[in-house]
Amino acid sequence: MAKLELAEYDAAWAERFSAEAKQIKRALGDLVVEVEHVGSTSVPGLAGKPTVDIAVGATTIDLPRDAVRRMEEVGFEHADHPDRPWVRNFRKGSTFPREVIVHVVEWEGPHWHAYLRFREALRSDRDLAAEYERLKRRLLRERGEWYSGRDKEDLIGRVLRGRP
């Protein structure tokens, strides 16, 4: 098995976000209020999994079947998690790490704000971004496999509670 490593920041991630955001807006139509690039790939200078995370603020997360079908038509697989009923997920890419993960949440809801607050905290605090990167590198060293969002919950929770 190849050694798993974080990818160094790549400005092409922002371009990938823009292209994917256009497809998502077309697929979900009037359900979309706002689309934002979130996650490590949205923070200039931060290494991470080369997965473009996209938060979609929607009028509802109860997506009609035709909206799900349109997302599938542009290459996304519907991939909800039973333990996360507050989000509808889609992913693109058949290998891990995925190319793109879409998180559809209620616009202006607590999860929408959490995605944006965490991203802005990383963008505005280089020390915090470096701490986040060290955590991800440590998780890879210790586990020898990719980490999940659960593995980062302590740091993310601390930041969202205003205690970086």
NORPEBEL-V858751 format. One record per helix or strand of 2 or more residues. SS is the DSSP state (a for helix, b for strand). FROM is the first residue (numbers start at 1). LEN is the number of residues. If there is no record, write none. Layout:
{{SS,FROM,LEN} {SS,FROM,LEN}}
This chain:
{{a,12,20} {b,32,7} {a,40,3} {b,52,7} {a,65,9} {b,77,2} {b,88,5} {b,100,7} {a,110,15} {a,126,18} {a,149,12}}
